[in-house]
Amino acid sequence: MPGIVIVGAQWGDEGKGKATDLIGSKMDYVARFNGGNNAGHTVVVGDQTYALHLLPSGIIHPDLTPVIGNGVVIDPEALLSEIDGLQERGVDCSRLRISEAAHIIAPFHRTLDRVSERFLGSHKIGTTGRGIGPTYVDKVNRVGIRVHDLFNEAHLRDKVQASLHQKNLMLEKIYDLPAVDVGETVDELLKAAERIRPYVANTSLLLNQALDSGKSVLFEGGQATMLDVDHGTYPFVTSSNCTAGGACTGTGVGPTKIDRVIGVAKAYVTRVGEGPFPTELNDDSGEWLRQQGHEFGVTTGRPRRCGWFDSLVSRYATQVNGLTDIVLTKLDVLTGLETIPVCVAYDVKLADGSTARVEHMPTDQAEFVSARPVYREFPGWSEDISGARSFEEFPDKAKDYVHRLEDLSGCRISAIGSGAGRDQIVSLRSLVD
């Protein structure tokens, strides 16, 4: 049975939750491998909509085991709130397993996230202020607090004290804020410890044993390729590895156990937060996409920036993730357009002041910031495709659009979202065989 990685192929919000939910119904485990509660997935089941932030999308399925891997950073308060909310709606969360090695977001991480973003002024990143970045900073600086630290009070106190030693000086001397009390922080973390304990496990061992015994695992990434800390539009990125390689480091499962890598991409593109976005539409077309696609953040409620499909981004995602398949979502949103522009190249400004046309993602960030899209227009369609359950039911122009995106992306499109509902997805080929 396979190990399958699913990642966002753009800047996030592509519909990974729905795709994960679809594939997860045929899997034994779904493991989240990066990020924190700054991610947001929406899963629609019948007339019920579930907005998930930290929990794997597979939590909705009663027959599989959802896992939070070591690469995720966990806010205990947010985690327990999300569990409580699902259980109140009848979703059983007892199957959840959390890595004992995952790092903990403490209250002071949220404080530092918000004040540091304010001090950046015009250079702000667009963080959600949930403490994700500062927690990953502590992880790399080797002063982080991990889940297993919550169950040893003396050890936890030492960890919190070590972490706050420098931070309190910064809060007082630079930000003119009061120091964080070690005891209060420890007490708050301990309150959550006993409720979290039943879910904690050696998830690397759990997942490897599952794969070795013939069970299937879906590795679910938060955020997306263009927000990856190494491969995204740095510095306007998240603090973790959202690309397929992060599935291995974020769960403790080796790359030889990965059989397939699926990228999720919208039939257009959106982005939340700051940073370059070559095909962004600051006009009526952008607002039309936003309203038609209901493009508002699941976690923050922020309106998303909208633009036409960018084939350079798509090819780049295929390259750095080693995509084997693409799930194309929200094709139905484009219904009614007479023509649909697709970005096929950029005109970029070089260091010497000249302009060059490129058909691949620039590695120089200054070039990417200067990029101006070069469009090719494809015919649109007016027929309603929301009821389609097979590719043959799509109008010819919609099928042609899909084929063109497939050619431009350098990867086959294996499933297409034709609406928000759980069953509104058209499969061209199996994603789990």
VEXKE-466492 format. One record per residue (C-alpha): residue number from 1; chain; x, y, z. Coordinates in pm, whole numbers, plus 50000, padded with zeros to 5 digits. Layout:
N
> resi / chain / c1 / c2 / c3
> NUM / A / X / Y / Z
...
***
This chain:
433
> resi / chain / c1 / c2 / c3
> 1 / A / 50000 / 50000 / 50000
> 2 / A / 50123 / 50349 / 49921
> 3 / A / 50274 / 50642 / 50102
> 4 / A / 50125 / 50950 / 49933
> 5 / A / 50222 / 51314 / 49987
> 6 / A / 49975 / 51592 / 49915
> 7 / A / 50094 / 51953 / 49892
> 8 / A / 49967 / 52292 / 49781
> 9 / A / 50109 / 52381 / 49440
> 10 / A / 50059 / 52760 / 49465
> 11 / A / 50043 / 53002 / 49762
> 12 / A / 49795 / 52803 / 49969
> 13 / A / 49415 / 52782 / 49999
> 14 / A / 49403 / 52561 / 49689
> 15 / A / 49152 / 52317 / 49839
> 16 / A / 49393 / 52067 / 49996
> 17 / A / 49134 / 51988 / 50262
> 18 / A / 48886 / 51860 / 50009
> 19 / A / 49152 / 51670 / 49815
> 20 / A / 49290 / 51518 / 50136
> 21 / A / 48940 / 51425 / 50244
> 22 / A / 48878 / 51253 / 49909
> 23 / A / 49203 / 51055 / 49912
> 24 / A / 49197 / 51000 / 50288
> 25 / A / 48875 / 50801 / 50264
> 26 / A / 49082 / 50526 / 50101
> 27 / A / 49379 / 50546 / 50339
> 28 / A / 49456 / 50409 / 50684
> 29 / A / 49645 / 50712 / 50823
> 30 / A / 49655 / 51083 / 50745
> 31 / A / 49961 / 51264 / 50885
> 32 / A / 50007 / 51641 / 50899
> 33 / A / 50379 / 51719 / 50863
> 34 / A / 50437 / 52097 / 50892
> 35 / A / 50303 / 52433 / 51001
> 36 / A / 50062 / 52513 / 51281
> 37 / A / 49721 / 52663 / 51333
> 38 / A / 49799 / 52931 / 51075
> 39 / A / 49680 / 52683 / 50814
> 40 / A / 49315 / 52643 / 50722
> 41 / A / 49129 / 52364 / 50544
> 42 / A / 48759 / 52359 / 50466
> 43 / A / 48589 / 52020 / 50429
> 44 / A / 48225 / 52002 / 50321
> 45 / A / 48035 / 51683 / 50413
> 46 / A / 47673 / 51690 / 50301
> 47 / A / 47527 / 52006 / 50447
> 48 / A / 47802 / 52030 / 50708
> 49 / A / 48112 / 52249 / 50666
> 50 / A / 48418 / 52188 / 50883
> 51 / A / 48690 / 52452 / 50909
> 52 / A / 49009 / 52282 / 51027
> 53 / A / 49326 / 52465 / 51126
> 54 / A / 49565 / 52237 / 51312
> 55 / A / 49404 / 51894 / 51290
> 56 / A / 49461 / 51677 / 50981
> 57 / A / 49169 / 51688 / 50738
> 58 / A / 49132 / 51313 / 50776
> 59 / A / 48994 / 51365 / 51127
> 60 / A / 48646 / 51372 / 50968
> 61 / A / 48677 / 51007 / 50856
> 62 / A / 48580 / 50759 / 51130
> 63 / A / 48788 / 50470 / 50993
> 64 / A / 49138 / 50616 / 50975
> 65 / A / 49400 / 50741 / 51218
> 66 / A / 49485 / 51113 / 51204
> 67 / A / 49841 / 51203 / 51304
> 68 / A / 50015 / 51532 / 51387
> 69 / A / 50384 / 51484 / 51306
> 70 / A / 50698 / 51620 / 51467
> 71 / A / 50730 / 51893 / 51202
> 72 / A / 50413 / 52065 / 51322
> 73 / A / 50414 / 52334 / 51593
> 74 / A / 50124 / 52302 / 51836
> 75 / A / 49936 / 52568 / 52029
> 76 / A / 49775 / 52360 / 52310
> 77 / A / 49487 / 52602 / 52355
> 78 / A / 49408 / 52605 / 51983
> 79 / A / 49442 / 52227 / 51959
> 80 / A / 49203 / 52156 / 52246
> 81 / A / 48956 / 52418 / 52125
> 82 / A / 48946 / 52255 / 51783
> 83 / A / 48905 / 51907 / 51931
> 84 / A / 48623 / 52028 / 52157
> 85 / A / 48447 / 52197 / 51866
> 86 / A / 48454 / 51883 / 51652
> 87 / A / 48346 / 51655 / 51934
> 88 / A / 48048 / 51882 / 52006
> 89 / A / 47946 / 51819 / 51645
> 90 / A / 47974 / 51443 / 51685
> 91 / A / 48321 / 51391 / 51536
> 92 / A / 48522 / 51132 / 51732
> 93 / A / 48876 / 51265 / 51793
> 94 / A / 48997 / 50979 / 52016
> 95 / A / 49192 / 50828 / 51724
> 96 / A / 49418 / 51135 / 51699
> 97 / A / 49788 / 51076 / 51761
> 98 / A / 50034 / 51360 / 51827
> 99 / A / 50412 / 51336 / 51799
> 100 / A / 50589 / 51359 / 52132
> 101 / A / 50865 / 51547 / 51947
> 102 / A / 50643 / 51824 / 51803
> 103 / A / 50722 / 52173 / 51932
> 104 / A / 50486 / 52373 / 52151
> 105 / A / 50367 / 52729 / 52084
> 106 / A / 50376 / 52907 / 52421
> 107 / A / 50185 / 53231 / 52493
> 108 / A / 50507 / 53434 / 52467
> 109 / A / 50557 / 53311 / 52110
> 110 / A / 50229 / 53474 / 52009
> 111 / A / 50331 / 53796 / 52184
> 112 / A / 50666 / 53808 / 52005
> 113 / A / 50505 / 53732 / 51671
> 114 / A / 50267 / 54028 / 51696
> 115 / A / 50511 / 54288 / 51827
> 116 / A / 50793 / 54196 / 51590
> 117 / A / 50558 / 54220 / 51291
> 118 / A / 50450 / 54568 / 51400
> 119 / A / 50811 / 54682 / 51429
> 120 / A / 50887 / 54566 / 51074
> 121 / A / 50666 / 54844 / 50938
> 122 / A / 50670 / 54848 / 50558
> 123 / A / 50881 / 54531 / 50560
> 124 / A / 50615 / 54324 / 50739
> 125 / A / 50575 / 53964 / 50627
> 126 / A / 50199 / 53932 / 50673
> 127 / A / 50214 / 53678 / 50955
> 128 / A / 49891 / 53563 / 51121
> 129 / A / 50035 / 53652 / 51464
> 130 / A / 49979 / 53301 / 51600
> 131 / A / 50336 / 53246 / 51716
> 132 / A / 50433 / 53004 / 51440
> 133 / A / 50755 / 53179 / 51331
> 134 / A / 50897 / 53243 / 51681
> 135 / A / 50832 / 52878 / 51772
> 136 / A / 51030 / 52757 / 51471
> 137 / A / 51303 / 53007 / 51562
> 138 / A / 51328 / 52848 / 51906
> 139 / A / 51336 / 52505 / 51746
> 140 / A / 51635 / 52600 / 51530
> 141 / A / 51801 / 52783 / 51822
> 142 / A / 51761 / 52462 / 52028
> 143 / A / 51565 / 52628 / 52308
> 144 / A / 51226 / 52496 / 52201
> 145 / A / 50965 / 52323 / 52415
> 146 / A / 50847 / 51986 / 52285
> 147 / A / 50530 / 51794 / 52362
> 148 / A / 50703 / 51542 / 52590
> 149 / A / 50836 / 51831 / 52803
> 150 / A / 50478 / 51901 / 52916
> 151 / A / 50475 / 51585 / 53129
> 152 / A / 50777 / 51667 / 53346
> 153 / A / 50713 / 51986 / 53544
> 154 / A / 51071 / 52042 / 53658
> 155 / A / 51203 / 51984 / 53308
> 156 / A / 50934 / 52210 / 53159
> 157 / A / 51022 / 52490 / 53400
> 158 / A / 51388 / 52469 / 53299
> 159 / A / 51293 / 52478 / 52931
> 160 / A / 51064 / 52781 / 52972
> 161 / A / 51326 / 52966 / 53179
> 162 / A / 51596 / 52902 / 52919
> 163 / A / 51366 / 53013 / 52638
> 164 / A / 51260 / 53333 / 52817
> 165 / A / 51605 / 53444 / 52933
> 166 / A / 51684 / 53636 / 52615
> 167 / A / 51323 / 53706 / 52516
> 168 / A / 51243 / 53896 / 52834
> 169 / A / 51541 / 54126 / 52776
> 170 / A / 51414 / 54188 / 52426
> 171 / A / 51057 / 54254 / 52542
> 172 / A / 51169 / 54499 / 52809
> 173 / A / 51459 / 54677 / 52638
> 174 / A / 51347 / 54683 / 52275
> 175 / A / 50968 / 54662 / 52277
> 176 / A / 50908 / 54836 / 52610
> 177 / A / 50680 / 54556 / 52729
> 178 / A / 50668 / 54373 / 53063
> 179 / A / 50871 / 54056 / 53108
> 180 / A / 50688 / 53723 / 53083
> 181 / A / 50654 / 53538 / 53412
> 182 / A / 50806 / 53189 / 53399
> 183 / A / 50571 / 53044 / 53661
> 184 / A / 50257 / 53171 / 53489
> 185 / A / 50371 / 53029 / 53157
> 186 / A / 50448 / 52689 / 53311
> 187 / A / 50112 / 52680 / 53488
> 188 / A / 49926 / 52757 / 53166
> 189 / A / 50109 / 52485 / 52974
> 190 / A / 50055 / 52231 / 53251
> 191 / A / 49679 / 52292 / 53241
> 192 / A / 49672 / 52153 / 52890
> 193 / A / 49918 / 51870 / 52950
> 194 / A / 49685 / 51608 / 53096
> 195 / A / 49423 / 51663 / 52828
> 196 / A / 49684 / 51623 / 52556
> 197 / A / 49857 / 51318 / 52710
> 198 / A / 49614 / 51049 / 52577
> 199 / A / 49687 / 51152 / 52220
> 200 / A / 50069 / 51153 / 52244
> 201 / A / 50274 / 50880 / 52075
> 202 / A / 50600 / 50801 / 51897
> 203 / A / 50442 / 50883 / 51564
> 204 / A / 50755 / 50814 / 51356
> 205 / A / 50750 / 50455 / 51482
> 206 / A / 50373 / 50436 / 51438
> 207 / A / 50380 / 50548 / 51074
> 208 / A / 50679 / 50336 / 50977
> 209 / A / 50524 / 50027 / 51130
> 210 / A / 50200 / 50103 / 50948
> 211 / A / 50374 / 50129 / 50610
> 212 / A / 50586 / 49820 / 50677
> 213 / A / 50272 / 49619 / 50754
> 214 / A / 50108 / 49716 / 50424
> 215 / A / 49888 / 49998 / 50546
> 216 / A / 49857 / 50328 / 50357
> 217 / A / 49956 / 50675 / 50479
> 218 / A / 49863 / 51014 / 50335
> 219 / A / 50109 / 51289 / 50428
> 220 / A / 49930 / 51625 / 50440
> 221 / A / 50114 / 51956 / 50411
> 222 / A / 49999 / 52289 / 50545
> 223 / A / 50040 / 52610 / 50340
> 224 / A / 50195 / 52552 / 49995
> 225 / A / 50498 / 52534 / 49769
> 226 / A / 50539 / 52909 / 49718
> 227 / A / 50534 / 52962 / 50096
> 228 / A / 50808 / 52708 / 50167
> 229 / A / 51087 / 52863 / 50376
> 230 / A / 51353 / 52733 / 50132
> 231 / A / 51174 / 52722 / 49798
> 232 / A / 50905 / 52990 / 49827
> 233 / A / 50902 / 53365 / 49764
> 234 / A / 51144 / 53437 / 50050
> 235 / A / 51116 / 53630 / 50279
> 236 / A / 50737 / 53633 / 50226
> 237 / A / 50704 / 53270 / 50329
> 238 / A / 50601 / 53060 / 50624
> 239 / A / 50857 / 52915 / 50868
> 240 / A / 50848 / 52549 / 50766
> 241 / A / 50901 / 52321 / 50467
> 242 / A / 50567 / 52288 / 50288
> 243 / A / 50711 / 52101 / 49991
> 244 / A / 50717 / 51723 / 49957
> 245 / A / 51056 / 51688 / 50126
> 246 / A / 50900 / 51824 / 50444
> 247 / A / 50683 / 51513 / 50463
> 248 / A / 50989 / 51306 / 50546
> 249 / A / 51153 / 51541 / 50796
> 250 / A / 50816 / 51631 / 50948
> 251 / A / 50710 / 51274 / 51022
> 252 / A / 51026 / 51066 / 51048
> 253 / A / 50941 / 50852 / 50744
> 254 / A / 51212 / 50802 / 50484
> 255 / A / 51176 / 50906 / 50116
> 256 / A / 51192 / 50548 / 49988
> 257 / A / 50850 / 50492 / 50144
> 258 / A / 50686 / 50768 / 49939
> 259 / A / 50515 / 50636 / 49626
> 260 / A / 50328 / 50938 / 49495
> 261 / A / 50327 / 51319 / 49527
> 262 / A / 50003 / 51502 / 49453
> 263 / A / 49988 / 51878 / 49407
> 264 / A / 49667 / 52074 / 49453
> 265 / A / 49618 / 52384 / 49237
> 266 / A / 49328 / 52617 / 49173
> 267 / A / 49216 / 52685 / 48817
> 268 / A / 49329 / 53040 / 48897
> 269 / A / 49562 / 53163 / 49178
> 270 / A / 49516 / 53329 / 49516
> 271 / A / 49749 / 53457 / 49784
> 272 / A / 49705 / 53586 / 50140
> 273 / A / 49952 / 53823 / 50305
> 274 / A / 50241 / 54026 / 50169
> 275 / A / 50483 / 53943 / 49891
> 276 / A / 50513 / 53936 / 49512
> 277 / A / 50226 / 53792 / 49308
> 278 / A / 50282 / 53844 / 48933
> 279 / A / 49929 / 53766 / 48807
> 280 / A / 49745 / 53959 / 49082
> 281 / A / 49436 / 54143 / 48960
> 282 / A / 49369 / 54473 / 49136
> 283 / A / 49062 / 54540 / 48929
> 284 / A / 48706 / 54420 / 48867
> 285 / A / 48832 / 54084 / 48740
> 286 / A / 49012 / 54022 / 49068
> 287 / A / 48704 / 54116 / 49269
> 288 / A / 48489 / 53893 / 49047
> 289 / A / 48716 / 53595 / 49119
> 290 / A / 48712 / 53676 / 49491
> 291 / A / 48333 / 53686 / 49509
> 292 / A / 48268 / 53393 / 49275
> 293 / A / 48525 / 53178 / 49454
> 294 / A / 48439 / 53297 / 49808
> 295 / A / 48804 / 53383 / 49853
> 296 / A / 48830 / 53470 / 50221
> 297 / A / 49073 / 53301 / 50460
> 298 / A / 48947 / 53005 / 50667
> 299 / A / 49174 / 53092 / 50959
> 300 / A / 49186 / 53472 / 50941
> 301 / A / 48884 / 53576 / 50734
> 302 / A / 49116 / 53799 / 50531
> 303 / A / 49017 / 53859 / 50167
> 304 / A / 49254 / 53672 / 49940
> 305 / A / 49445 / 53838 / 49659
> 306 / A / 49330 / 53686 / 49329
> 307 / A / 49492 / 53639 / 48989
> 308 / A / 49492 / 53428 / 48675
> 309 / A / 49655 / 53085 / 48658
> 310 / A / 50036 / 53107 / 48656
> 311 / A / 50194 / 52821 / 48464
> 312 / A / 50547 / 52917 / 48578
> 313 / A / 50441 / 52863 / 48939
> 314 / A / 50278 / 52536 / 48840
> 315 / A / 50587 / 52408 / 48657
> 316 / A / 50803 / 52512 / 48951
> 317 / A / 50579 / 52319 / 49191
> 318 / A / 50606 / 52014 / 48967
> 319 / A / 50985 / 52049 / 48974
> 320 / A / 51058 / 52102 / 49343
> 321 / A / 50799 / 51852 / 49469
> 322 / A / 50845 / 51587 / 49203
> 323 / A / 50471 / 51592 / 49141
> 324 / A / 50317 / 51282 / 48990
> 325 / A / 49960 / 51421 / 48977
> 326 / A / 49767 / 51746 / 49009
> 327 / A / 49422 / 51794 / 49159
> 328 / A / 49276 / 52102 / 48990
> 329 / A / 49017 / 52276 / 49207
> 330 / A / 48752 / 52543 / 49156
> 331 / A / 48724 / 52501 / 48781
> 332 / A / 48355 / 52588 / 48819
> 333 / A / 48445 / 52940 / 48937
> 334 / A / 48559 / 53030 / 48586
> 335 / A / 48222 / 52946 / 48429
> 336 / A / 48079 / 53244 / 48245
> 337 / A / 48405 / 53399 / 48128
> 338 / A / 48431 / 53463 / 47754
> 339 / A / 48810 / 53418 / 47761
> 340 / A / 49046 / 53303 / 48034
> 341 / A / 49402 / 53444 / 48047
> 342 / A / 49685 / 53213 / 48160
> 343 / A / 50035 / 53338 / 48241
> 344 / A / 50289 / 53159 / 48020
> 345 / A / 50599 / 53376 / 48076
> 346 / A / 50734 / 53675 / 48271
> 347 / A / 50908 / 53989 / 48155
> 348 / A / 51165 / 54058 / 48428
> 349 / A / 51407 / 54341 / 48493
> 350 / A / 51771 / 54231 / 48518
> 351 / A / 52039 / 54382 / 48741
> 352 / A / 52181 / 54583 / 48451
> 353 / A / 51843 / 54746 / 48389
> 354 / A / 51754 / 54547 / 48079
> 355 / A / 51442 / 54336 / 48043
> 356 / A / 51430 / 53965 / 47961
> 357 / A / 51146 / 53724 / 47892
> 358 / A / 51165 / 53403 / 48098
> 359 / A / 50952 / 53089 / 48101
> 360 / A / 51081 / 52948 / 48430
> 361 / A / 51060 / 53075 / 48786
> 362 / A / 51341 / 53328 / 48853
> 363 / A / 51572 / 53231 / 49139
> 364 / A / 51672 / 53595 / 49193
> 365 / A / 51407 / 53746 / 49419
> 366 / A / 51460 / 54094 / 49276
> 367 / A / 51377 / 53957 / 48931
> 368 / A / 51065 / 53786 / 49063
> 369 / A / 50946 / 54106 / 49230
> 370 / A / 50980 / 54286 / 48896
> 371 / A / 50803 / 54012 / 48698
> 372 / A / 50523 / 54118 / 48466
> 373 / A / 50299 / 53838 / 48334
> 374 / A / 50277 / 53746 / 47968
> 375 / A / 49934 / 53599 / 47899
> 376 / A / 49787 / 53358 / 47649
> 377 / A / 49408 / 53362 / 47630
> 378 / A / 49192 / 53050 / 47607
> 379 / A / 48820 / 53032 / 47525
> 380 / A / 48585 / 53020 / 47821
> 381 / A / 48252 / 52840 / 47861
> 382 / A / 47906 / 52931 / 47988
> 383 / A / 47766 / 52586 / 48072
> 384 / A / 47719 / 52497 / 48440
> 385 / A / 47970 / 52223 / 48530
> 386 / A / 47883 / 52191 / 48898
> 387 / A / 47678 / 51878 / 48833
> 388 / A / 47942 / 51700 / 48625
> 389 / A / 48061 / 51366 / 48759
> 390 / A / 48280 / 51264 / 48465
> 391 / A / 48524 / 51450 / 48243
> 392 / A / 48310 / 51367 / 47938
> 393 / A / 48026 / 51577 / 48086
> 394 / A / 48237 / 51896 / 48075
> 395 / A / 48186 / 52130 / 47780
> 396 / A / 48461 / 52103 / 47518
> 397 / A / 48612 / 52442 / 47607
> 398 / A / 48643 / 52346 / 47974
> 399 / A / 48812 / 52019 / 47872
> 400 / A / 49048 / 52212 / 47643
> 401 / A / 49135 / 52449 / 47929
> 402 / A / 49223 / 52154 / 48153
> 403 / A / 49441 / 51999 / 47881
> 404 / A / 49626 / 52329 / 47826
> 405 / A / 49699 / 52364 / 48200
> 406 / A / 49821 / 52006 / 48204
> 407 / A / 50063 / 52075 / 47917
> 408 / A / 50186 / 52400 / 48072
> 409 / A / 50234 / 52246 / 48419
> 410 / A / 50433 / 51947 / 48300
> 411 / A / 50221 / 51714 / 48512
> 412 / A / 49903 / 51518 / 48452
> 413 / A / 49578 / 51645 / 48604
> 414 / A / 49412 / 51346 / 48769
> 415 / A / 49110 / 51504 / 48942
> 416 / A / 48906 / 51823 / 48900
> 417 / A / 48695 / 52007 / 49155
> 418 / A / 48362 / 52119 / 49005
> 419 / A / 48207 / 52269 / 49319
> 420 / A / 48240 / 52304 / 49696
> 421 / A / 48063 / 51980 / 49790
> 422 / A / 48244 / 51667 / 49893
> 423 / A / 48107 / 51479 / 49591
> 424 / A / 48173 / 51760 / 49342
> 425 / A / 48498 / 51623 / 49209
> 426 / A / 48567 / 51452 / 48879
> 427 / A / 48831 / 51178 / 48871
> 428 / A / 49027 / 51121 / 48552
> 429 / A / 49239 / 50846 / 48712
> 430 / A / 49284 / 50691 / 49054
> 431 / A / 49507 / 50879 / 49297
> 432 / A / 49577 / 50585 / 49528
> 433 / A / 49665 / 50290 / 49299
***
